């Protein structure tokens, strides 16, 4: 997927953009920066984890909810319980897209396999993330049910000079919950 992202950057003639990746997208963004450093000016890694095999796994209950296909269960792991308004806004916005949260079983299996390989440190790019030499912001919600905050701290400590920001009372979808503050932080960071 990092190779596809690289080809996309090239096809659009983007040069060396700032790259933001959320969740699995953060894993892909890390691999892109390792494999194609000339294409990434800075990284924003949102609610993701290192690919060195040392990250804490997704808690089993959260993984089951996410893979259940049940919209309410999925929202329950994306937003803390007391953030119902943010969850509702998110749910309403994704309903505007046909086929949201639906993918062929083969795509879901490939995605799960790629995540497992990254988490186990078996993706060749994963262990090389500590060699990155670009400005990096690691951000997440302090109550992320999918990515334990210990993983955010580990990732920020792994990348030289990386900044860490945890949004209070926010979950895995913190960037939708605290979108105004996060967008301002990203804009300031990527100047």
C-alpha positions in Angstrom: 0.0 0.0 0.0 2.9 2.3 0.6 4.1 1.6 -3.0 0.6 2.6 -4.2 0.7 5.8 -2.1 4.1 6.6 -3.7 2.7 6.1 -7.2 -0.2 8.3 -6.4 2.0 11.1 -5.1 4.1 10.8 -8.3 1.0 10.6 -10.6 -0.4 13.8 -9.0 2.9 15.6 -9.1 2.8 16.4 -5.4 6.5 16.4 -5.0 7.2 16.1 -1.2 4.0 16.6 0.6 3.2 16.3 4.3 1.6 13.0 4.9 -1.1 12.2 7.4 -2.2 8.6 8.2 -4.9 7.5 10.5 -5.0 4.0 12.1 -3.9 1.6 9.3 -3.2 4.7 7.2 -0.6 5.6 9.8 1.2 2.3 9.3 1.1 2.9 5.6 2.4 6.5 6.1 5.3 5.2 8.1 6.2 2.6 5.4 5.9 5.3 2.8 8.4 7.6 4.7 10.8 4.7 5.1 10.7 3.4 1.6 10.3 6.7 -0.2 11.9 9.4 2.0 12.2 11.9 -0.9 8.4 12.0 -1.1 7.6 12.9 2.5 8.3 16.3 4.0 6.7 15.5 7.4 4.5 12.9 9.0 1.3 13.1 11.1 0.6 9.7 12.6 -2.9 9.5 14.0 -4.0 6.7 16.3 -1.5 4.2 14.9 1.4 2.2 16.1 5.0 1.2 15.4 5.8 -1.8 13.2 8.6 -3.1 15.3 6.7 -6.0 16.9 6.7 -4.3 20.4 3.4 -2.5 20.4 0.5 -3.6 22.6 -2.1 -5.5 20.6 -5.6 -4.2 20.0 -7.7 -5.3 23.0 -9.8 -8.4 22.0 -13.2 -6.8 22.8 -12.3 -3.7 20.6 -11.1 -5.9 17.7 -14.3 -7.9 17.9 -16.5 -4.8 17.9 -14.6 -3.4 14.9 -14.9 -6.5 12.9 -18.5 -7.1 13.8 -20.0 -5.1 11.0 -22.4 -3.6 13.5 -22.4 0.2 13.2 -23.1 0.8 16.8 -20.4 -1.5 17.9 -17.9 0.1 15.6 -18.8 3.6 16.9 -18.4 2.4 20.4 -14.7 1.8 19.9 -14.1 4.9 17.8 -15.6 7.4 20.4 -15.7 7.4 24.2 -19.2 6.8 25.7 -19.6 10.4 26.7 -19.0 11.6 23.1 -22.4 10.6 21.6 -22.7 13.9 19.7 -19.4 13.4 17.9 -20.3 9.7 17.2 -23.6 10.8 15.7 -22.1 13.5 13.6 -19.5 10.9 12.3 -22.2 8.3 11.6 -24.4 10.8 9.7 -21.5 11.9 7.6 -20.4 8.4 6.6 -23.9 7.4 5.7 -23.6 9.9 2.8 -21.2 7.4 1.1 -22.6 4.3 -0.5 -21.1 1.1 0.8 -19.5 2.6 3.9 -17.8 0.1 6.1 -18.3 -2.5 3.4 -15.5 -4.2 1.5 -15.1 -7.5 -0.2 -14.1 -10.3 2.2 -10.8 -10.6 0.3 -10.0 -7.0 0.9 -10.8 -7.3 4.6 -8.6 -10.4 4.8 -5.7 -8.7 3.1 -6.1 -5.6 5.3 -6.1 -7.8 8.5 -3.1 -9.7 7.3 -1.2 -6.5 6.5 -2.0 -5.1 10.0 -0.9 -8.3 11.7 2.3 -8.4 9.7 3.0 -4.7 10.7 2.2 -5.3 14.3 4.4 -8.3 14.5 7.4 -6.3 13.1 7.4 -8.5 10.0 6.9 -5.8 7.4 10.4 -4.8 6.3 9.7 -1.1 6.7 8.4 -1.4 10.2 11.7 -1.8 12.1 13.3 1.0 10.1 10.9 3.7 11.4 13.4 4.6 14.1 15.7 5.8 11.3 13.3 8.5 10.0 14.7 12.0 10.0 11.7 14.1 9.2 9.4 16.1 11.4 6.8 13.8 12.9 3.7 14.4 15.0 2.1 11.4 16.8 -1.4 12.1 18.0 -4.3 10.1 19.4 -7.2 10.3 21.8 -6.4 9.6 25.5 -9.2 7.0 25.6 -8.5 5.2 22.3 -10.1 1.7 22.7 -8.2 0.3 19.7 -4.6 1.7 20.1 -3.5 1.8 23.7 -1.8 5.1 24.4 1.3 3.2 25.4 1.7 2.6 21.7 1.5 6.3 20.9 4.2 7.0 23.5 6.4 4.2 22.1 6.0 5.4 18.6 6.9 9.0 19.5 9.9 7.8 21.4 11.0 5.6 18.5 11.1 8.4 15.9 13.9 10.9 16.6 12.4 14.3 17.5 8.8 13.3 17.2 6.2 15.3 19.1 3.3 13.6 20.9 -0.2 15.0 21.6 -3.0 13.1 23.3 -6.4 14.7 23.1 -8.3 14.4 26.4 -11.6 12.5 26.5 -11.2 11.4 22.9 -11.0 8.0 21.3 -9.6 6.4 18.1 -11.6 8.9 16.0 -10.2 11.9 17.9 -9.5 13.7 14.6 -13.2 13.8 13.9 -14.2 14.5 17.5 -11.7 17.4 17.9 -11.4 18.3 14.3 -11.0 22.0 14.7 -8.2 21.8 17.2 -6.5 18.9 15.3 -6.7 20.7 11.9 -5.1 23.7 13.5 -2.4 21.6 15.0 -1.7 19.9 11.7 -1.6 23.2 9.8 0.8 24.6 12.3 3.0 21.5 12.4 3.2 21.1 8.6 4.1 24.8 7.8 
